[in-house]
Amino acid sequence: MMTGYLLARAGVEVAVLEKHADFNRDFRGDTIHPSTLELMHELGLLEEFLKLPHQELREPRAVMNGHTVPMADFAHLPTRCKFIAFMPQWDFLNFLAERAKRFPTFSLHLQHRVTDLLFDAGRARVIGVRATAPDGERDFPSDLVIGADGRHSIVHERAGLTVQEFGVPIDVLWTRLSKRDGDPKQSLGFFQGGKLLVLLDRDDYFQVGYIIPKGTFDDIRARGFPAFRADIVEIAPFLHDRVAELDDWSKIKLLTVQINRLRHWAREGLLCIGDSAHAMSPAGGVGINLALQDAVATANLLAAKLRIGPVSLSDLEQVQRRREWPTRLIQRVQVFIHRRITVPSAATGNDDSLPFLVRFLKWFPFLRRIPARLIGLGPLPEHIQSPAAF
């Protein structure tokens, strides 16, 4: 959506295809990072954007083995908004879509599910996509297809692009629980005895992420709801009066966590960005941040050329060269976190120790600027440089 907005703003004719009838997917990430808020400022949209209901997190904290630990401090970031805004992702997408529709070169096609790529006669170049729409199949010829269709990308699969996988030892169970007066404020999560629970404040309820060892969901279901509820209460005891709301496995959604990236993000006529090019884990909530940075870099590098006509493969490869090393760095950090910090273990809940690195964050406040930079801005933050035709 961000790529579509920026290219349409530059005068490029853009069609954004969304397979659902709306953007209301529960258990999407809600974090709008300082770097993204800075982009909204550069586009002149920030004041209007912040009128939408949201919450602001200025100093992310975690409750680890009973200790409340500040994990990052955004106060020193070189941005206008020194906080993460928590906002349902569908509100963000709707906001961008409504503003993009003001450009005459933008169109949004809901209920259009991409099923295949269109190729030229020699299958050397991608020349569009085929989509299933409410009235049947429809082809969308184009000078460039941009695959931003997530970790299970049909675009990069049909293009035959090779994926490098990096082992992640966890999965996440997403669900929701009601909120009560006196509940703790927004934090990064609750760690207890090697187990981790993430609570995202959605005003009238919590979006709950329970970290489990990879591939153990069937075992958890076999143990039954009483054991599952007890595990949650062990980590966050204040939830004891509402875990009974978890009474049907259909309320629990499994996210199979992946960290991977394409060896090549592009081929003639096609570019993949975001999770389609590099799937991130939920650690730090940085996946959406990286994806939006990809979008800005894509528009910065390609918008002016696309106004004239098709772009070359070497043009597309510039996006990968620009964005690959930030992706590699963040993925290495995520792999380290999962292997050293967020791997659920057989440890008992009586362990009140803190990991060595976490102790440093607690003892030396200036060190919190490092995770603040990685989470809030990311390496190589992008700025709006694409032209504005409207």
C-alpha positions in Angstrom: 0.0 0.0 0.0 2.8 2.4 0.8 4.6 1.6 -2.5 1.3 2.1 -4.4 0.7 5.4 -2.6 4.3 6.7 -3.4 4.3 5.6 -7.0 0.8 7.1 -7.7 1.9 10.3 -6.0 4.8 10.4 -8.5 2.4 10.1 -11.4 2.9 6.3 -12.1 -0.3 4.4 -12.9 -0.7 1.8 -10.1 -3.1 -1.0 -9.4 -3.0 -2.5 -5.8 -4.6 -5.9 -5.6 -5.9 -7.2 -2.2 -7.4 -10.7 -2.0 -9.8 -9.9 0.8 -12.9 -7.6 0.8 -11.3 -5.4 3.5 -8.1 -5.1 5.6 -9.6 -6.3 8.8 -7.2 -9.2 9.6 -6.9 -9.9 13.3 -3.5 -10.7 14.8 -1.6 -8.5 12.4 1.2 -6.4 13.9 0.1 -3.0 15.3 3.4 -1.2 15.6 4.0 2.1 13.7 7.6 2.9 14.4 9.2 6.3 14.7 10.8 5.9 11.3 7.4 5.3 9.8 5.9 8.3 11.6 8.8 10.4 10.2 7.8 9.3 6.7 4.2 10.4 7.4 5.6 13.8 8.5 7.7 14.0 5.3 4.5 13.3 3.3 2.5 15.9 5.2 0.2 13.3 6.6 1.4 13.0 10.2 -1.0 15.4 12.0 -4.0 13.8 10.3 -2.7 10.3 10.9 -2.2 10.9 14.6 -5.9 11.9 14.9 -6.7 8.2 14.5 -7.1 6.2 17.8 -3.7 5.0 18.9 -1.5 4.5 21.9 2.1 5.8 22.3 4.9 3.7 23.8 8.0 5.9 24.6 10.0 3.5 26.7 9.4 -0.2 25.9 9.6 -2.3 29.0 9.5 -6.1 29.7 8.6 -7.9 32.9 11.3 -10.6 33.2 11.2 -13.1 36.0 9.4 -10.6 38.1 11.7 -7.6 37.3 10.4 -4.7 35.2 13.2 -3.8 32.9 13.4 -0.8 30.5 14.5 -2.2 27.2 14.8 0.9 25.0 14.6 4.6 25.2 13.3 6.5 22.1 13.9 10.0 23.7 17.2 10.5 21.8 16.0 9.4 18.3 16.4 12.1 15.6 12.7 12.0 14.8 9.7 14.2 15.5 7.8 11.3 17.1 9.9 9.6 19.8 7.5 6.8 20.4 6.0 3.7 18.8 2.3 4.2 17.9 0.1 1.2 18.5 -2.7 1.2 16.0 -4.6 -1.7 14.3 -2.9 -2.3 11.0 -6.2 -2.1 9.2 -6.6 1.5 10.3 -3.2 2.3 8.9 -4.0 0.5 5.6 -7.4 2.2 5.3 -5.7 5.6 5.9 -3.2 5.1 3.2 -5.7 3.7 0.8 -8.1 6.7 1.2 -5.3 9.2 0.6 -3.9 7.2 -2.4 -7.4 7.2 -4.0 -7.0 11.0 -4.3 -4.4 10.5 -7.0 -5.9 9.9 -10.5 -3.2 7.2 -11.2 -4.1 5.0 -8.3 -6.7 2.1 -8.2 -7.4 -0.4 -5.4 -9.0 -3.8 -6.3 -10.4 -5.6 -3.4 -11.4 -9.3 -3.6 -8.7 -9.8 -6.3 -6.5 -12.8 -5.4 -3.4 -13.1 -7.5 -3.0 -16.7 -8.7 -0.3 -16.6 -11.3 2.2 -14.4 -13.2 2.0 -13.5 -16.8 5.1 -14.0 -18.9 6.2 -13.0 -22.4 6.5 -15.6 -25.1 9.9 -16.8 -23.9 9.0 -16.6 -20.2 12.1 -14.4 -19.8 10.1 -11.4 -18.5 7.1 -11.0 -16.2 4.5 -8.8 -17.9 1.6 -8.9 -15.4 -0.5 -11.0 -13.1 -3.6 -13.1 -13.2 -6.1 -12.7 -10.5 -9.4 -14.3 -9.4 -12.1 -11.6 -8.9 -15.8 -11.8 -7.9 -16.7 -11.8 -11.6 -14.1 -14.4 -12.7 -10.4 -14.4 -13.7 -8.9 -11.2 -14.8 -5.4 -10.4 -16.2 -3.5 -7.2 -15.2 -0.7 -6.5 -17.8 2.0 -4.2 -16.3 5.5 -2.8 -16.9 6.4 -4.0 -13.4 4.9 -6.4 -10.9 5.8 -5.7 -7.2 5.3 -8.7 -5.0 4.4 -7.5 -1.5 2.2 -10.5 -0.7 3.9 -11.8 2.5 5.9 -14.8 3.7 3.7 -17.2 1.7 4.2 -15.2 -1.5 2.5 -16.6 -4.6 4.5 -14.1 -6.6 8.0 -15.2 -5.6 6.8 -18.8 -5.8 5.5 -18.5 -9.4 8.6 -16.5 -10.3 10.8 -19.4 -9.2 12.9 -17.3 -6.9 15.1 -19.2 -4.4 14.5 -18.8 -0.7 17.2 -19.1 2.0 15.8 -20.4 5.3 17.2 -19.6 8.7 16.1 -21.9 11.5 13.8 -20.4 14.2 13.0 -22.5 17.2 9.7 -20.9 18.1 6.1 -20.5 16.9 3.5 -18.1 18.3 -0.1 -18.7 19.4 -2.2 -15.6 18.9 -5.5 -15.1 20.7 -7.3 -12.3 22.6 -8.3 -11.7 26.2 -10.5 -8.9 27.7 -8.9 -6.0 29.5 -9.8 -4.9 33.1 -9.2 -1.7 35.1 -5.8 -1.7 36.7 -4.1 -3.9 34.1 -0.4 -3.1 33.3 0.3 -0.6 30.6 1.7 -1.6 27.2 5.1 -3.5 27.5 7.2 -5.7 25.2 6.1 -8.8 27.1 6.3 -11.0 30.1 9.1 -13.5 30.6 9.0 -16.1 33.3 11.0 -19.3 33.7 12.0 -19.4 30.0 8.5 -18.7 28.8 7.3 -15.5 27.0 3.9 -13.9 26.7 3.3 -10.8 24.6 0.3 -8.5 25.3 -0.7 -5.8 22.8 -3.2 -3.3 24.1 -6.1 -2.9 21.8 -8.1 -0.5 24.0 -10.9 -2.9 25.0 -8.9 -6.2 24.8 -5.4 -7.6 24.7 -4.0 -9.2 21.6 -2.1 -12.1 23.2 1.0 -13.8 21.7 2.2 -17.0 23.5 5.6 -18.2 22.4 5.9 -22.0 22.1 8.7 -24.3 20.9 8.3 -24.9 17.2 6.0 -27.7 16.2 4.5 -28.2 19.7 0.9 -26.8 19.1 -0.5 -30.3 18.8 1.1 -31.3 22.1 -0.4 -28.2 23.8 -3.9 -29.1 22.5 -3.5 -32.6 23.7 -2.8 -31.3 27.3 -6.1 -29.4 27.2 -7.3 -26.0 28.1 -6.7 -26.2 31.9 -2.9 -26.7 31.4 -2.8 -24.0 28.6 -4.6 -21.5 30.9 -2.3 -22.4 33.8 0.8 -21.7 31.6 -0.5 -18.2 30.8 -1.3 -17.4 34.4 2.1 -18.6 35.5 3.7 -16.0 33.2 1.1 -13.2 33.8 -0.8 -13.9 37.1 -3.1 -10.8 36.7 -4.8 -12.7 33.8 -6.2 -15.4 36.2 -9.7 -13.9 36.2 -10.2 -14.1 32.4 -8.3 -17.0 31.0 -11.6 -18.9 31.1 -12.4 -17.0 27.9 -10.1 -19.4 26.2 -12.5 -22.2 25.7 -12.3 -23.1 22.0 -9.2 -23.9 19.9 -10.7 -21.9 17.1 -9.9 -18.8 19.1 -6.2 -19.7 19.0 -4.3 -18.9 15.8 -0.9 -20.5 15.0 1.8 -18.3 13.5 4.6 -20.4 12.1 7.6 -18.2 12.7 10.0 -17.9 9.8 13.2 -16.0 9.1 14.2 -16.2 5.4 15.1 -14.1 2.4 15.3 -14.5 -1.3 18.7 -14.9 -2.9 17.5 -12.6 -5.7 14.6 -10.2 -5.1 14.0 -9.5 -8.8 13.9 -10.8 -12.3 12.9 -9.0 -15.5 9.6 -7.3 -14.8 9.3 -8.4 -11.2 10.5 -7.1 -7.8 9.7 -8.6 -4.4 9.8 -6.5 -1.2 8.8 -6.8 2.4 8.0 -10.3 3.7 7.8 -11.5 0.2 11.5 -10.9 -0.1 12.5 -11.4 3.5 10.2 -13.0 6.1 11.0 -11.6 9.6 10.0 -13.0 13.0 7.8 -10.9 15.4 10.8 -10.1 17.6 10.8 -6.3 18.1 7.9 -5.8 15.8 10.3 -4.7 13.1 9.0 -6.6 10.1 6.5 -3.9 9.2 9.2 -1.3 9.6 11.6 -3.1 7.2 8.8 -3.6 4.7 7.9 0.1 4.7 11.6 1.1 4.3 11.6 -1.3 1.3 8.6 0.6 -0.1 10.2 4.0 0.2 13.5 2.8 -1.3 11.6 1.3 -4.2 9.8 4.5 -5.0 12.9 6.6 -4.5 14.9 4.5 -7.0 12.2 3.6 -9.5 9.4 6.2 -9.6 10.9 8.6 -12.0 11.9 5.8 -14.4 8.5 4.2 -14.2 6.9 7.4 -15.3 8.7 6.9 -18.7 8.2 3.2 -19.1 9.5 -0.3 -18.1 12.6 -0.5 -15.9 15.6 -2.9 -16.4 16.6 -5.7 -14.2 19.7 -3.7 -13.1 17.3 -0.9 -12.0 15.3 -3.5 -9.9 18.5 -4.9 -8.4 19.4 -1.5 -7.0 16.5 -2.0 -4.5 18.0 -5.2 -3.2 21.5 -3.7 -3.0 20.0 -0.8 -1.0 17.9 -2.9 1.4 19.6 -6.2 1.7 22.3 -5.4 4.3 19.8 -3.8 6.7 17.7 -6.9 6.3 20.7 -9.2 7.0 21.6 -7.3 10.1 18.1 -7.4 11.6 17.7 -11.0 10.8 21.0 -11.9 12.5 19.8 -10.0 15.6 16.5 -11.8 15.5 18.1 -15.2 15.2 20.4 -14.3 18.2 17.4 -13.2 20.3 15.4 -16.4 19.6 18.3 -18.7 20.3 19.5 -16.9 23.5 16.4 -15.2 25.0 13.0 -16.3 23.7 13.5 -20.1 23.5 10.9 -21.6 25.9 12.6 -24.1 28.2 11.9 -26.5 30.9 13.1 -24.0 33.5 10.8 -23.5 36.5 9.0 -20.3 37.3 11.2 -19.9 40.4 14.2 -18.6 38.5 14.3 -14.9 39.2 17.6 -14.2 37.3 18.0 -11.8 34.4 20.0 -12.5 31.3 23.4 -10.9 31.2 22.6 -8.4 28.4 19.3 -7.4 30.0 21.2 -6.6 33.2 23.3 -4.2 31.3 20.2 -2.4 29.9 18.9 -2.1 33.5 22.2 -0.9 35.0 23.3 1.5 32.2 20.4 3.6 30.8 22.5 5.0 27.9 22.8 1.5 26.4 19.0 1.5 25.8 19.7 3.9 22.9 21.1 0.9 20.9 17.9 -1.2 20.9 15.9 2.0 20.5 17.8 2.7 17.3 17.4 -0.9 15.9 13.7 -1.0 16.8 12.7 2.6 16.2 14.6 3.4 13.1 16.4 0.3 11.9 19.7 0.4 10.0 19.7 2.7 7.0 16.3 4.5 7.5 14.9 5.8 4.3 13.5 9.3 3.6 11.0 10.4 0.9 12.9 11.3 -2.2 10.5 10.2 -4.9 8.9 13.0 -7.0 5.4 14.4 -6.3 3.4 14.9 -9.4 0.2 15.9 -7.5 
